[in-house]
Amino acid sequence: MPVFARACASCGAEVAAEARFCGGCGAALTAGAPAAGSRFGDPQSYTPKHLADKILTTRSQLEGERKLVTVLFADVKGSMELLADRDPEEARRILDPVLERMMEAIHPTRAR
């Protein structure tokens, strides 16, 4: 049984301290903030420093520029079935490590 630590501002229902949405009315409790400990909330947390520096130093050159880009789409087989009956916070705890590994494959933490 979870420990209830606060009340929903919309309906007054008790909600768990780590909850992002009210179980009573569904209202967002943290205004869309990422789950605690997630590295996907702020682009600065997952953009490699060398790439961020390049973007910041060449911003005026990049604005309005047309470029060819590569987009990677990855489907996690069976993820819908795995997450269908789970709480959003639990689903995020399951998927975040997978997403981190995918991002690490594209943007290794070491400088290129």
Wavefront OBJ file of the C-alpha trace (Angstrom):
o trace
v 0.000 0.000 0.000
v 1.577 3.362 -1.018
v 2.174 6.091 1.513
v 0.023 9.122 0.628
v 1.915 12.362 1.115
v -0.042 15.119 -0.635
v -3.401 16.172 -2.035
v -4.367 16.872 -5.634
v -4.836 20.600 -6.223
v -7.746 19.906 -8.597
v -9.919 17.510 -6.622
v -8.290 17.141 -3.196
v -7.730 13.380 -3.496
v -4.742 11.944 -1.650
v -1.883 10.976 -3.995
v 1.459 9.257 -3.532
v 4.483 11.528 -3.251
v 6.034 10.157 -6.455
v 2.810 10.264 -8.528
v 2.706 12.515 -11.568
v -1.049 12.284 -12.121
v -4.010 12.208 -9.749
v -5.679 8.807 -9.457
v -9.018 10.514 -8.752
v -9.343 13.081 -11.537
v -6.300 12.425 -13.751
v -4.893 15.944 -13.362
v -1.154 16.395 -13.847
v 0.483 16.894 -10.467
v 3.894 18.119 -11.556
v 3.052 20.171 -14.657
v 4.637 17.618 -16.976
v 7.928 17.332 -15.116
v 9.886 14.170 -15.828
v 9.952 11.321 -13.356
v 12.537 11.698 -10.610
v 15.924 10.452 -11.741
v 14.991 10.435 -15.415
v 17.608 11.741 -17.793
v 15.053 12.548 -20.512
v 13.472 15.656 -18.995
v 16.007 18.268 -20.086
v 17.750 18.128 -23.501
v 20.971 19.218 -21.780
v 20.942 15.974 -19.794
v 21.194 13.776 -22.912
v 22.821 15.963 -25.571
v 26.563 15.280 -25.799
v 28.586 18.340 -24.758
v 30.525 18.509 -28.040
v 27.256 18.581 -29.999
v 25.635 21.184 -27.726
v 28.760 23.391 -28.021
v 28.656 23.122 -31.812
v 24.970 24.062 -31.889
v 25.516 27.034 -29.585
v 28.563 28.376 -31.448
v 27.023 28.033 -34.919
v 23.435 28.967 -34.044
v 23.240 31.878 -36.503
v 24.545 29.655 -39.290
v 22.038 26.919 -38.499
v 18.884 29.044 -38.323
v 16.827 28.518 -41.453
v 19.402 26.194 -42.956
v 18.215 23.154 -44.862
v 20.055 19.969 -44.032
v 19.792 16.299 -44.741
v 19.229 14.437 -41.514
v 19.054 10.836 -40.478
v 16.157 9.807 -38.278
v 16.236 6.595 -36.303
v 12.963 4.947 -35.372
v 13.114 2.038 -32.978
v 10.212 -0.167 -31.979
v 10.437 -2.155 -28.785
v 8.786 -5.436 -29.689
v 5.996 -6.352 -27.288
v 6.175 -3.053 -25.401
v 2.462 -2.307 -25.744
v 1.535 -5.650 -24.222
v 4.194 -5.273 -21.525
v 2.989 -1.812 -20.493
v -0.751 -2.007 -21.172
v -1.879 -2.556 -17.583
v 0.922 -0.693 -15.812
v 0.895 2.628 -14.048
v 2.598 5.386 -16.149
v 5.373 5.818 -13.581
v 6.081 2.079 -13.560
v 6.078 1.970 -17.375
v 8.606 4.787 -17.434
v 10.857 2.971 -14.931
v 10.817 -0.029 -17.282
v 11.411 1.861 -20.537
v 13.930 4.516 -19.455
v 16.887 2.080 -19.261
v 16.039 0.813 -22.759
v 15.871 4.354 -24.131
v 19.164 5.216 -22.433
v 20.882 2.287 -24.170
v 19.467 3.355 -27.541
v 20.629 6.934 -27.013
v 24.060 5.746 -25.868
v 24.410 3.854 -29.159
v 23.779 7.066 -31.079
v 25.511 9.580 -28.778
v 28.270 7.786 -26.858
v 29.287 9.620 -23.686
v 32.885 9.845 -24.833
v 33.756 12.748 -27.164
v 34.207 11.797 -30.801
l 1 2 3 4 5 6 7 8 9 10 11 12 13 14 15 16 17 18 19 20 21 22 23 24 25 26 27 28 29 30 31 32 33 34 35 36 37 38 39 40 41 42 43 44 45 46 47 48 49 50 51 52 53 54 55 56 57 58 59 60 61 62 63 64 65 66 67 68 69 70 71 72 73 74 75 76 77 78 79 80 81 82 83 84 85 86 87 88 89 90 91 92 93 94 95 96 97 98 99 100 101 102 103 104 105 106 107 108 109 110 111 112
